[in-house]
Every structure is written in C-alpha cells, then in structure tokens.
C-alpha cells in the first residue's frame, strides 16, 4: 500500500517563527518518498543564525508516519577575512620592530 505521507524541510535566516517567512529546502511525498531509511543531505543558505523546521503533512486517511532518526548541522570551515590577515601582518611587523629596537640597544 502506498501511503501519502509528506515531509518538508524549511529554513529561515534569523530568529523569526512565522512559517510564511521560511524557505522550502526539500519536499517529498507520496511515491517520491523513500520506503526505507534514507540519508538526506541538504546545503543550508549562508547565514550566521537561522531556524530549521520540519513539516509533516498528509491526508489523515492515507498517511502512515515518518520518522527522523537524527539531525545534524555541520558548519563549513571559516575562511579568514582579509582584515584578519592585515591585523596579523601588523602584529608581526610590530614584533619585528620591538625586536630590532632591543638589538640596537
């Protein structure tokens, strides 16, 4: 029997809770929904903070259930900004200047 379960993964950058402001990242239902445990990997939009929502939907007469085993969010490695490199270079130049002054004295 084919059940008409559906699951939608939504994302909202920031702290908002209004469902109308969330963006759908993935939606599966009916025949497109896997019948066995399946790993689903999604790329989240670039945002400092955000909320992830899972929306289960289906007709009460033909829906069965959907299980989420685990959810994890892995952050991409941070890429240093050019200003970080400039500050580091300035600090190294300052150390070199102090060392040079100590040798001269």
Protein Blocks (a to p, Z undefined) as FASTA:
>chain_A
ZZfbdddddddedjbfbfklpccfbdcehjllcfbdcdddddddddfbdcddddddddfk
lccbdcdfbdcdddddddddfklmmmmmmmmmmmmmmmmmmmmZZ
